[in-house]
């Protein structure tokens, strides 16, 4: 451990599926972990049950994991604070705890989304709400990390990005386990945008599956989708190679192919002719790709980047365009060079 970084417990903000997964994963290594819940009732229920029964049934909490509801208790002396709440509630939750985050802690966002209306990345929200926190100790984590597989101990890899090498190493050392390998990067912009924008492509991939478009079409869609992600990311200041790595290609592959992917499932349901409101009303968790589609188009217009797949997804989601019309619309675009 680097001498200039704190020692102490890890705090996880948000008893979400991914938040609880990371809390359990960390606690399994014997690290003291405090899981900050929304209410005292929720914290009491988790203590009694000894698990997050609604989302991770039959996965017991290790002895070193403690559900808490008071930020003063959960964040006291924390060396690593992991924020694991949906993007549309990220700022609200952060304001609740900002004055309790230790000044020397590393603050890690594991949220794969962008804030509306400006399309801010979560690290940008952190910088705004924690103006006196060292910016180099704000980090982001992303990769092909389906929570159900990670908590089951299936092999998975991820990448953490921060400007500060010791901060990256603290996250790596804390989360690394025999089945969860953590790589490091200094490209915060690329890691966050890769993890957020791939959800749009997962929506489109799910639609392609639901329409029976075939493997050739889906492979082409995912490839051209990754090209869109890369164009927007580079325009925003990301590094090209990040989109060929775990936070780019890796996450796209997992999210566009797995039945565990919420965004892919939304796309499949859209292909059946269901409305977005109908689909979301039946879901227990957030499909980040919906809001991210809006934010990505705002960014694309601002940065003058062409994103045809994202534009079509927006029309399906918010304007009632039938999913079946997307394939002809893409296939009939004017011919051009691939690069």
QUIGIUR-V992595 format. One record per residue. N is the residue number from 1. RES is the residue in one small letter. PHI is phi as a letter, one per 40 degrees, with the letter a starting at -180 (none if undefined). OMEGA is omega as a letter, one per 30 degrees, with the letter a starting at -180 (* if undefined). Layout:
# QUIGIUR-V992595
n=N res=RES phi=PHI omega=OMEGA
n=N res=RES phi=PHI omega=OMEGA
This chain:
# QUIGIUR-V992595
n=1 res=x phi=none omega=a
n=2 res=x phi=c omega=a
n=3 res=x phi=c omega=a
n=4 res=x phi=c omega=l
n=5 res=x phi=b omega=a
n=6 res=x phi=c omega=l
n=7 res=x phi=b omega=a
n=8 res=x phi=i omega=a
n=9 res=x phi=c omega=l
n=10 res=x phi=b omega=l
n=11 res=x phi=b omega=l
n=12 res=x phi=b omega=a
n=13 res=x phi=c omega=l
n=14 res=x phi=h omega=l
n=15 res=x phi=c omega=l
n=16 res=x phi=c omega=l
n=17 res=x phi=c omega=a
n=18 res=x phi=c omega=l
n=19 res=x phi=c omega=l
n=20 res=x phi=c omega=l
n=21 res=x phi=d omega=a
n=22 res=x phi=c omega=l
n=23 res=x phi=c omega=l
n=24 res=x phi=c omega=a
n=25 res=x phi=d omega=a
n=26 res=x phi=c omega=a
n=27 res=x phi=c omega=l
n=28 res=x phi=c omega=l
n=29 res=x phi=c omega=l
n=30 res=x phi=g omega=l
n=31 res=x phi=c omega=l
n=32 res=x phi=c omega=a
n=33 res=x phi=b omega=l
n=34 res=x phi=b omega=a
n=35 res=x phi=b omega=a
n=36 res=x phi=c omega=a
n=37 res=x phi=c omega=a
n=38 res=x phi=c omega=a
n=39 res=x phi=b omega=l
n=40 res=x phi=c omega=l
n=41 res=x phi=c omega=l
n=42 res=x phi=c omega=l
n=43 res=x phi=c omega=l
n=44 res=x phi=c omega=a
n=45 res=x phi=c omega=l
n=46 res=x phi=c omega=l
n=47 res=x phi=c omega=a
n=48 res=x phi=c omega=a
n=49 res=x phi=c omega=a
n=50 res=x phi=g omega=l
n=51 res=x phi=a omega=l
n=52 res=x phi=c omega=a
n=53 res=x phi=c omega=a
n=54 res=x phi=c omega=a
n=55 res=x phi=b omega=l
n=56 res=x phi=b omega=a
n=57 res=x phi=c omega=l
n=58 res=x phi=g omega=l
n=59 res=x phi=b omega=a
n=60 res=x phi=c omega=l
n=61 res=x phi=c omega=l
n=62 res=x phi=c omega=a
n=63 res=x phi=c omega=a
n=64 res=x phi=c omega=l
n=65 res=x phi=b omega=a
n=66 res=x phi=b omega=l
n=67 res=x phi=c omega=a
n=68 res=x phi=b omega=l
n=69 res=x phi=b omega=a
n=70 res=x phi=c omega=l
n=71 res=x phi=d omega=a
n=72 res=x phi=c omega=l
n=73 res=x phi=c omega=a
n=74 res=x phi=c omega=a
n=75 res=x phi=b omega=a
n=76 res=x phi=d omega=l
n=77 res=x phi=g omega=a
n=78 res=x phi=c omega=l
n=79 res=x phi=c omega=l
n=80 res=x phi=b omega=l
n=81 res=x phi=b omega=a
n=82 res=x phi=b omega=l
n=83 res=x phi=c omega=a
n=84 res=x phi=b omega=l
n=85 res=x phi=b omega=a
n=86 res=x phi=d omega=a
n=87 res=x phi=c omega=a
n=88 res=x phi=c omega=l
n=89 res=x phi=b omega=a
n=90 res=x phi=c omega=a
n=91 res=x phi=c omega=l
n=92 res=x phi=d omega=l
n=93 res=x phi=c omega=a
n=94 res=x phi=c omega=l
n=95 res=x phi=c omega=l
n=96 res=x phi=c omega=a
n=97 res=x phi=b omega=a
n=98 res=x phi=d omega=a
n=99 res=x phi=c omega=l
n=100 res=x phi=b omega=a
n=101 res=x phi=c omega=l
n=102 res=x phi=d omega=a
n=103 res=x phi=c omega=a
n=104 res=x phi=b omega=a
n=105 res=x phi=c omega=l
n=106 res=x phi=c omega=a
n=107 res=x phi=b omega=a
n=108 res=x phi=b omega=l
n=109 res=x phi=c omega=l
n=110 res=x phi=b omega=a
n=111 res=x phi=c omega=a
n=112 res=x phi=b omega=l
n=113 res=x phi=a omega=l
n=114 res=x phi=b omega=a
n=115 res=x phi=c omega=l
n=116 res=x phi=c omega=g
n=117 res=x phi=c omega=a
n=118 res=x phi=c omega=a
n=119 res=x phi=g omega=a
n=120 res=x phi=c omega=l
n=121 res=x phi=c omega=a
n=122 res=x phi=c omega=l
n=123 res=x phi=c omega=l
n=124 res=x phi=c omega=l
n=125 res=x phi=c omega=l
n=126 res=x phi=d omega=a
n=127 res=x phi=c omega=l
n=128 res=x phi=c omega=a
n=129 res=x phi=c omega=l
n=130 res=x phi=b omega=a
n=131 res=x phi=c omega=a
n=132 res=x phi=b omega=l
n=133 res=x phi=c omega=l
n=134 res=x phi=d omega=a
n=135 res=x phi=c omega=a
n=136 res=x phi=c omega=l
n=137 res=x phi=b omega=l
n=138 res=x phi=b omega=a
n=139 res=x phi=b omega=l
n=140 res=x phi=b omega=a
n=141 res=x phi=b omega=l
n=142 res=x phi=a omega=l
n=143 res=x phi=i omega=l
n=144 res=x phi=c omega=a
n=145 res=x phi=b omega=l
n=146 res=x phi=c omega=a
n=147 res=x phi=d omega=a
n=148 res=x phi=c omega=l
n=149 res=x phi=c omega=a
n=150 res=x phi=c omega=a
n=151 res=x phi=c omega=l
n=152 res=x phi=c omega=l
n=153 res=x phi=g omega=l
n=154 res=x phi=c omega=a
n=155 res=x phi=d omega=l
n=156 res=x phi=a omega=l
n=157 res=x phi=b omega=l
n=158 res=x phi=a omega=l
n=159 res=x phi=b omega=l
n=160 res=x phi=b omega=a
n=161 res=x phi=b omega=l
n=162 res=x phi=a omega=l
n=163 res=x phi=c omega=a
n=164 res=x phi=b omega=a
n=165 res=x phi=c omega=l
n=166 res=x phi=d omega=l
n=167 res=x phi=c omega=l
n=168 res=x phi=d omega=a
n=169 res=x phi=c omega=l
n=170 res=x phi=c omega=l
n=171 res=x phi=c omega=l
n=172 res=x phi=d omega=a
n=173 res=x phi=c omega=a
n=174 res=x phi=c omega=a
n=175 res=x phi=c omega=a
n=176 res=x phi=c omega=l
n=177 res=x phi=a omega=a
n=178 res=x phi=d omega=a
n=179 res=x phi=b omega=a
n=180 res=x phi=b omega=a
n=181 res=x phi=c omega=a
n=182 res=x phi=b omega=l
n=183 res=x phi=c omega=a
n=184 res=x phi=b omega=a
n=185 res=x phi=a omega=l
n=186 res=x phi=b omega=a
n=187 res=x phi=c omega=a
n=188 res=x phi=c omega=a
n=189 res=x phi=c omega=a
n=190 res=x phi=c omega=a
n=191 res=x phi=c omega=a
n=192 res=x phi=c omega=a
n=193 res=x phi=c omega=l
n=194 res=x phi=d omega=a
n=195 res=x phi=c omega=a
n=196 res=x phi=c omega=a
n=197 res=x phi=c omega=l
n=198 res=x phi=c omega=l
n=199 res=x phi=c omega=l
n=200 res=x phi=c omega=a
n=201 res=x phi=c omega=l
n=202 res=x phi=c omega=l
n=203 res=x phi=d omega=a
n=204 res=x phi=c omega=l
n=205 res=x phi=c omega=l
n=206 res=x phi=c omega=l
n=207 res=x phi=c omega=l
n=208 res=x phi=c omega=l
n=209 res=x phi=c omega=a
n=210 res=x phi=c omega=l
n=211 res=x phi=c omega=a
n=212 res=x phi=g omega=a
n=213 res=x phi=c omega=l
n=214 res=x phi=h omega=a
n=215 res=x phi=c omega=l
n=216 res=x phi=c omega=a
n=217 res=x phi=c omega=a
n=218 res=x phi=c omega=l
n=219 res=x phi=c omega=l
n=220 res=x phi=c omega=a
n=221 res=x phi=c omega=a
n=222 res=x phi=c omega=l
n=223 res=x phi=c omega=l
n=224 res=x phi=c omega=l
n=225 res=x phi=c omega=l
n=226 res=x phi=c omega=l
n=227 res=x phi=c omega=l
n=228 res=x phi=c omega=l
n=229 res=x phi=d omega=a
n=230 res=x phi=c omega=a
n=231 res=x phi=c omega=a
n=232 res=x phi=c omega=a
n=233 res=x phi=c omega=a
n=234 res=x phi=c omega=l
n=235 res=x phi=c omega=a
n=236 res=x phi=c omega=l
n=237 res=x phi=h omega=l
n=238 res=x phi=c omega=l
n=239 res=x phi=c omega=a
n=240 res=x phi=d omega=a
n=241 res=x phi=c omega=l
n=242 res=x phi=d omega=a
n=243 res=x phi=c omega=l
n=244 res=x phi=c omega=a
n=245 res=x phi=b omega=a
n=246 res=x phi=c omega=a
n=247 res=x phi=c omega=l
n=248 res=x phi=b omega=a
n=249 res=x phi=d omega=a
n=250 res=x phi=c omega=a
n=251 res=x phi=c omega=l
n=252 res=x phi=c omega=a
n=253 res=x phi=c omega=a
n=254 res=x phi=c omega=a
n=255 res=x phi=c omega=a
n=256 res=x phi=c omega=a
n=257 res=x phi=b omega=a
n=258 res=x phi=c omega=l
n=259 res=x phi=c omega=l
n=260 res=x phi=c omega=a
n=261 res=x phi=c omega=l
n=262 res=x phi=c omega=a
n=263 res=x phi=c omega=l
n=264 res=x phi=c omega=l
n=265 res=x phi=c omega=l
n=266 res=x phi=c omega=l
n=267 res=x phi=c omega=l
n=268 res=x phi=c omega=a
n=269 res=x phi=c omega=l
n=270 res=x phi=c omega=l
n=271 res=x phi=c omega=l
n=272 res=x phi=c omega=l
n=273 res=x phi=g omega=l
n=274 res=x phi=c omega=l
n=275 res=x phi=c omega=l
n=276 res=x phi=c omega=a
n=277 res=x phi=c omega=l
n=278 res=x phi=c omega=a
n=279 res=x phi=c omega=a
n=280 res=x phi=c omega=l
n=281 res=x phi=c omega=a
n=282 res=x phi=c omega=a
n=283 res=x phi=b omega=a
n=284 res=x phi=c omega=a
n=285 res=x phi=b omega=a
n=286 res=x phi=c omega=l
n=287 res=x phi=c omega=a
n=288 res=x phi=c omega=a
n=289 res=x phi=c omega=a
n=290 res=x phi=c omega=l
n=291 res=x phi=c omega=a
n=292 res=x phi=c omega=l
n=293 res=x phi=d omega=l
n=294 res=x phi=c omega=a
n=295 res=x phi=c omega=a
n=296 res=x phi=c omega=l
n=297 res=x phi=c omega=l
n=298 res=x phi=c omega=l
n=299 res=x phi=c omega=a
n=300 res=x phi=c omega=l
n=301 res=x phi=c omega=a
n=302 res=x phi=c omega=a
n=303 res=x phi=c omega=l
n=304 res=x phi=f omega=a
n=305 res=x phi=b omega=l
n=306 res=x phi=c omega=a
n=307 res=x phi=b omega=a
n=308 res=x phi=c omega=a
n=309 res=x phi=c omega=l
n=310 res=x phi=c omega=l
n=311 res=x phi=c omega=l
n=312 res=x phi=c omega=l
n=313 res=x phi=c omega=l
n=314 res=x phi=c omega=a
n=315 res=x phi=c omega=l
n=316 res=x phi=c omega=a
n=317 res=x phi=c omega=a
n=318 res=x phi=b omega=a
n=319 res=x phi=b omega=l
n=320 res=x phi=g omega=l
n=321 res=x phi=c omega=l
n=322 res=x phi=c omega=a
n=323 res=x phi=d omega=a
n=324 res=x phi=c omega=a
n=325 res=x phi=c omega=a
n=326 res=x phi=c omega=a
n=327 res=x phi=c omega=l
n=328 res=x phi=d omega=a
n=329 res=x phi=c omega=l
n=330 res=x phi=c omega=a
n=331 res=x phi=c omega=a
n=332 res=x phi=c omega=l
n=333 res=x phi=c omega=a
n=334 res=x phi=d omega=l
n=335 res=x phi=c omega=a
n=336 res=x phi=a omega=l
n=337 res=x phi=c omega=a
n=338 res=x phi=c omega=a
n=339 res=x phi=b omega=*
